[in-house]
Amino acid sequence: MNTPLPDWLEAFRARLGAEVVETHISWLLLTEAFAWKLKKPITLPFLDYGTAARRRHFCEEELRLNQRFAPELYLGLEAVDDTGEWAVKMRRFPESERLDHVCARGELTPAQLSGLAEVVVAFHDAAAVAGPETPFGEPEQVRDAALENFTELFVLLPAASPRLSCLERWTQEEYARIRPALAARKAAGRVRECHGDLHLGNLVMAEGRVLPFDCIEFNDDFRWIDVASELAFTYMDLLDHRRPDLAAWLLNEWLAGSGDFEAVPVLRFYAVYKAMVRAKVAGIGGNALVAERYLQLAETIAAPPPARLTITFGLSGSGKTTASAKLLRADPSATTLRLRSDVERKRLFGLAPLARSQTRIDGSIYTADSTRRTYARLVEATGLMLDAGWSVVVDAAFLKRSERDNFRALAARRGVRFAILACAAPVSELQRRLQARRGDASEATVEVLEKQLGWIEPLGSDEPERVIPPA
């Protein structure tokens, strides 16, 4: 794509001494330190840059929207000349630091994705909420957008019609199943003014943290979406990059940070939808092989393995959190979700995972009633996830037989396989770990460990056959 530049743009380019990169809808002028983004004077079914006034408006929107999460990248607007053309001025960053490139090099880490999850949770919490009077996120709008992909794909990929028919049928059936959840999420304020295009190519490492950039400014329908749809795009993209371990990690960190477990029933629908969007884009671009890859990914997401329920068992410091993290990251389908009692206990009291409760072990957050409420919340959330077809690992001490039996019965009611991930270490090693622990949701101390040693109920004679050892 190398169309001749308009005279006004060529003059601006020459004044800057910039190179030009052209996309379907924009021109980018690049110097060593900065980039200027200009809208092309075009009108398409999904955008209208047809007048100078509209182009300026969308430059203003691009600046406003992206400064919500990347103010250090989006510097301001600059007049190109006196004809009314404007550009968005950005600080340039190394392309090699985009997360798609970082991931392709095998350098993307769980810690970086934990940071991304934190950024996304904070961004979503502050984002504007779609009011009940708006069409955004209404179940019928979500359905129509998903089915529209198939209308176009049947024309773009006629050889794939049988597979497309199966995926279209799955989409219709899954929509019918989750329609009440979609409506409930709109009513609960989960539809917000999001980024709208949160794949790895629109995320960059900058000064040690992950920054989103280049959100969708040209179409409200693409941006005002369920926060679960936003996260599902990044999850799907990590799967496409053949990193199910990182996809699972990001999803779990987002759920742990947001507490939005009601997103779980709709996540699979949105992940398939995003894969179909990418298949359509590839088809429009004439890349049938890439489109085929996304179809295959959509089929895989739509047919997860049977769900299972695993609980941990062990004293404080025995490695339950480490072992459960390895378990979820070892799932090749990235369909295992984790619940941590330490995190959910704090959430019940309005505390962030790493916040200190500032209470004694017999204080408000650690009373018998608090523990009972915590396990009740874990049962509730686990049932929600299992019902949605996701596997669950519950990271808690489970020192009481009754606590283990409750989850064993839950698995039996849902008809899923049940296992116990048993963790152990010598008492001296447990004491050493607890004294050295920093930066974790758990507040267990050596004092806690001593109390646990007095009330632990060892696995019964009918439990060891269900035990799996830590990896």
N, C-alpha and C positions, 0 to 999 in steps of 0.2 A: 504494500500500500504506500505509494509515493506520488500522491497527487500534487500538482504545483501549488505553492503557497500563495494566498492572496497578497497583493502588493503591500497592504498595511502590516500583515504579519511578517513578511520578508524584511520590511524596514525595522520592525521591532526586533527580529532575530539578529539582524546585522548590528543593531545598536548594542545588543547584549553580548554579541560574539558567541551565540549559543548554537548547539546542535539541536536537531529536531527529531522527535520520535512521534510517530503518528499512530493513533488507534482509530477504531471505527467512529468514535464520537468526540475525540479530543485531539489537540496538539499539545505536546510537551516540549518546552524549550529548556535545554539543560546546559548549565555551566558547572564548573567544578564544585561550587558551594551551594547553588540554588537551582530551583526548578520553577517554571511558570506554566500553569495549566490553563489552556484556553478551550472554550467550547466551540465545536464546529457549527456552522449555520445550517443545521439539518433538522428535519422532523421525521420521526419514526413512530411506529404504533405505541411504543412505550415511553417516548420522550419528545419534548418540543423545545428545540433551541432555535426556532425559526426567526426570531427577531433579536436585535441587539439588546432590547430591554429585557427579554426573557433570558438571554445569555448572561447579562449582568445579574439578574435575580438569582440564577442558579449558581453563579460564582459566589454570591453572598451566602446562599444556602450551604454550599460546600464548605465555606469557611466556618460558618456557625456550627454546623453539625460535627465537623471533624475536630474543631477546637474543644469539643466536649471531652475528648480523650487523648488528643495529641496536640496540645497548644504549642509545644516546642517545635513541631514540624510545620504547622500551618501559621504563617507569619502575617498575612494580610492580603488585601487586594491592591492591584496596581493598574492604573489606566494605561492601555496600550498606545493610544493616540487620542485625538480629539473627536473621533467618530463614534464614540460610545462603546468601544470594545474594551473589555476588562480581562484581567488574568488573576488567578489565584497564585500567590507567591508562597513557595514552600522551601524549607531547608532540605537540601539533598542528603540522602543517606546511601551507604553502600548497598547495592542490589544484592550482594552476597549475604547480607544480614536479614533478608526477607526469610520468613520461616519455611517457605517451600524449599528454598535453597539450603537452609540450615538442616532441614529434615532429610533432604536428598543426600547430604554429606554424612548423614548418620550422627549429627552433632546436637540434635534436639533432645533435651533432657526432661525428665519428670519435674525437676525443680523449676525449669522455665515455664512449663505448662501449669504448675501450681501458681506461679506468678500471674500467668495469663488468666486463670480462673478467678483470681482475686480481682484483677482489673475489670473483668467482664461483670462479676457480681456487683462491684461498686458502681460501674457505669449503668447497669440495668436498674439498680436501686434508685439512682438519681434521674433516670430518663423519664420523660413525660409519659403519662398514662393515657391510652385511648379511651375517651369517654363512651358511655353506653349509647350515645346518639350517633356515633361514628360507625361506618361499616367495617372498620379494620378488625381482623381477627374473628369476625362472626363466622360460625361454622360453615354457612353456605359459601361465604367468600373463600374460606380455606379449601373447601371441596372443589369449587370451580377452578381455582388456580391450579390445583393438583391435576384435575382432569384435562385442563387445557394443554398441558404438556403432551398428553397422549394424542390429542387431535393433530398437533403438529408433527409428532414423531412418527405417526402412521404414514405421513406423506414423506418425511425425510428418510425413514428407514423401512421401506416396504418389505424387505427380506426378513425383518425382525418382527413382522406382524403377529405371529403366534405368541412370541414371548411378551410383546407389548400387551396383547390381550389378557394374558395371565396377570401381568403387573397392574393393568387397569382394573381388573376384577378384584385383585387384592386391595387396591386403593379404595375402591367403593365399599368393600366389606369392612375394611379397617376403619374407614370414616364412619360408617354406621355404628361401629362398636364404640368409638371414642367421641362421637358427637356430643353427648352430655358433658364429657370432660372439657371439650373445646369451649362450650358455652360457659361452663363454670370458671374456666381460666379467664375468659374475657370479663366476666362479672367480678372476678377477684383482682382485676388490675394487672394481669400478667401480660397483656398486649400493650407494648410500649413503643416509643420512637427509638428503634434500635439502630444498629449499624447497617444491617441488611445484606451484607456481602462478606461475612466473616470467615473467609477461607484463608489458607496459609499464605497465599500470595498477597494478602492485604494485612499482614501482621509483620512487624519488623522488630529485631533486637536493637534497642537504643539505650545506651548508658546502663546496660545490665538488666533491663526489663523489657517486656514485650509491649509494643504499642500497636493498637489498631490504626489503620489509616484508610483513606479512599472509600468512605462509606457512600451509600447510594443517596444522592441528593435529587435525582431527576424524576423519581416516581414514588409517591407517598405509599402506594400499596406494597411496594417492595421493602419499605423501611419500617412501617408501622406493623409490627408482627409480634407474635408470641415470643417471649424470651427463650422458650424451649426450641423454637424454630431456629433462632439465631445460633444457639449452641450446637444444635444438630448439624449445622453446616460444617463447623470446624471438626466435629466428631467424624462425620462422613469423609471429610477431606483427609484426615489422618488414616482412616481405613483405606482410602484410595492410594495413599502413599505407603501402604503395606506396613503400617505401624499400629496394629490393634492394641498393643501394650500401652502406647501413648494415648490412643483414643479412649481407652478405658480409664486411664489415669486422669485425663482432662475432665471427662464426664463426672467421675467420682469427686474430684476436687470442686467442681462447680456445684454439685449437689450438696456436698458437705458445707460449702461456704454459703450457699443461698438457702438451704433448708427447703428448697422447692421440690419436695418429693412428689407432689401432684403433677409435676412435669413428666414423670416416668411413663404414664400410660400413653402420652402423645409423642414421645421421642422417636419411636421407631417409624411412625407415620411420617414425621417431618424429615427424618434421615433419608427415607426412600424418596420423598418429594424432592429433596435437594439433589440427590443422585440423578433423578430424572431431569431436573433443570440443567445439570451439567451435560447430560446426554443430549439434550435438545440443543444446547449451545454448540456442542461438538458437531452435531448433525448439520446445523446451519452453516458452520464453517467448513463443511465438506470432509470432516475427519471421521470416517465411519469406524475406524479402529478404536479411537478414543470413545466414541459413543457406545460401541459394543462393550468396552470395559466398564462404563458406568451402568449399563444395563445389567451386567453380571454382578456388579456390586449391589445394585438395588435388589436383585433376586436373593443375594446372600443375606442382606439385612432383613428382608421380608420373611425369611425362613430360618429363624434362630434355632439353636439346639434346645433340647428340653431344659426347662428351668430346674435349678437345684437349690437347696438351702444348706448352708454350712455355718456352724457357730464355732467360736473359739472356746478354749477352756484353759485356764492357767492363772497363776498368781500374778500380781503386779510385777512388771519387769521380766516376765518370762518370754517376751518376744511375740506377743499376739498381734500387735499392730504391724510389725515387720512381716510376719508370716502371712497375714491376711492381705497385705499389699502385694506380696509376691503372687498370691493366689489369683487375685483379680487381674494382675498384669500378665499372668501366664495363660489366660483364657484367649484362645486364638480368634474367637468370635467377638470379643470385646462386649460381652453381654452380662458381665458380672458386676454387681453394684455392692458397695460396702456401707454398712452403718456402724458407727463407732459410739459406744455408750458414753465415753468421755465427752464427745462433741454434743450428743443429743441431751445429755444431762445439763450441760451448760446452756443449751438453747432453751430448755424449759424455764430457765431462770433469766433469760434475756442477756446471756453472756456470749461473747465471741469465743471461738475455740481456744485461742491462746490467752484469753483473759484469766487473771487469777481471781478466784472466788473470795479470797481473803476471809475464809471461814475455817474454823477448826474442823477436824475430821468428823466430829459429832454435831457440827453446825448445820445450818439450814439446807445447804446443797447436798449434804451427805447423810441425811437422816434415812431411816428405814422407809419412810413414806416417799422421800425423794427417789430412792432406789426403785421402789415399786412403780412410781410414775414413769421413771426412765425406761424400765423394761416394758411397761405397757405401751409406751410410745414406740419402742423398737418393734414390738409385735404388730402394731398398727401399720407402721411404714413397711415392714417386711411383707405383710399380706398384700399391701397395695402394689408392691414391686412384683411379687410372684404372680399376682392376678394379671399383670401386664406382660407376663412372659419373660421376665428378667430373672437371672440367678442372683442370689443374695448371700453375702458373707457378713455375719454379725460379729463385730469385734467387741467382746465384753468378757468379763471374768467368768461368768457362769459357774460360780463356785457352789451354788445351791442346786440340788437335784431338781427341785420344783421349777427353777428357771429353765433348765435344760429340757425338762419334760414339756413345758409350754411350747417351746419351739419345735420339738419333735412332733407334738400333736398338730401344730400349725402345718408342718410339712405333710403330715398324713392327710389332713383335710384338703390340702391343695394337690395331693397326688404327686408330690415331687420327692426326689431323692434327698435324704438327710445325712449329714456327716458332721463329725466333730473334729476340729483342728486343734489337737492337744499340744500345748507348749509347756516346757518345763526347763528348769535349770537349778543347780545347787543354790541353797539359801544364801550362801556367801556371795555368789555371783549376782543374785537378785538384788541384794543389798548394794553391791557396787554399782549396778546399772541405775538404780533409783537415785543414788547419791550423785551420779554423773549426768542425769537426764536434764536436758535444757530444751526449750522451744517446742514443747509438746502439749497437747490438750490435756493429757493426764496430769493430775496433781498428786498422784500416789507417792507416798514417802515410805521410809523404813518403818515408821509407826503404823502406817496402813498395812504394810506387809505383815507385821507382827499380829495385827488383828485378824487378817485373812487366814493366817496359819491356824488360828483357833477355831474358825468357823467353816473352813473348806470341807465340802462333802465330795470325796473322791468318786471317780467314775464307778458306776455299779457294774455288776457282773454281766448285765445285758447291754452295756454301752461300748465296751472296747471294740467290738466288731465293727462299729461305725466310725472308729477313730482313724483319721488320716494324719500322718506325721508332717511337720513343717517341711517346706522345700529346702 
